[in-house]
Amino acid sequence: MAMTRSQIAMVVTLPWLASGVVLLAMTRIEAETQEVKLGLFGSAAICFSIGCLARTSLGLHDLMQASQAKAAPGNGQG
């Protein structure tokens, strides 16, 4: 079963949401050590970078589909 465009957009957004939740959790933690806070910040950074990679991949896919759609009708055969 293929995913709809809105489902794909949600999947791409989830890592950024997770990053925000981890950063909010990091600001609320008071009793933890600096190492724990740095670990949470690192996790948030990883989630953010995964979101960026997913969005870039989706954008490149859209560009490829657009260029294929342009090339298909006027491919010179006819």
C-alpha positions in Angstrom: 0.0 0.0 0.0 1.4 3.4 -1.0 1.6 6.3 1.4 -0.4 9.4 0.6 1.3 12.8 0.4 -0.1 13.8 3.8 1.3 10.7 5.4 4.7 11.3 3.9 4.7 14.9 5.1 3.8 13.7 8.6 6.6 11.2 8.6 9.1 13.9 7.5 7.8 16.2 10.3 8.1 13.6 13.1 11.9 13.9 13.7 11.6 17.6 14.0 8.7 17.2 16.5 10.8 14.7 18.5 13.7 17.1 18.5 11.5 19.8 19.9 10.1 17.5 22.6 13.7 16.4 23.7 14.8 20.1 23.8 11.8 21.0 26.0 12.5 18.0 28.2 16.1 19.2 28.5 15.1 22.6 29.7 12.8 21.1 32.3 15.4 18.8 33.9 17.0 20.5 36.9 18.5 17.7 39.0 20.5 16.0 36.2 24.2 16.6 35.5 25.6 18.6 32.6 26.5 15.3 30.8 22.9 14.2 30.8 21.8 17.5 29.4 24.5 17.4 26.7 23.4 13.9 25.9 19.8 15.1 25.4 21.0 18.0 23.3 22.9 15.5 21.1 19.8 13.4 20.7 17.8 16.4 19.7 20.5 17.4 17.2 20.4 13.9 15.7 16.6 14.0 15.4 16.8 17.4 13.8 19.4 16.2 11.3 17.3 13.2 10.4 14.3 15.5 9.7 16.5 17.6 7.5 17.7 14.5 5.6 14.2 13.3 5.2 12.9 16.7 3.9 15.9 17.0 1.5 15.3 13.4 0.2 11.6 14.2 -0.4 12.5 17.5 -2.1 14.9 15.7 -4.4 12.3 13.0 -5.2 9.8 15.8 -6.1 12.4 17.4 -8.4 13.1 14.1 -10.1 9.5 13.4 -10.7 8.9 16.9 -12.1 11.8 16.6 -14.5 10.6 13.2 -15.6 7.1 14.6 -16.2 8.6 17.3 -18.3 10.7 14.9 -20.4 7.9 12.3 -20.9 5.4 14.3 -23.1 8.1 15.8 -25.4 10.6 13.1 -25.7 11.2 13.7 -29.4 9.4 10.6 -30.7 6.3 11.2 -32.6 
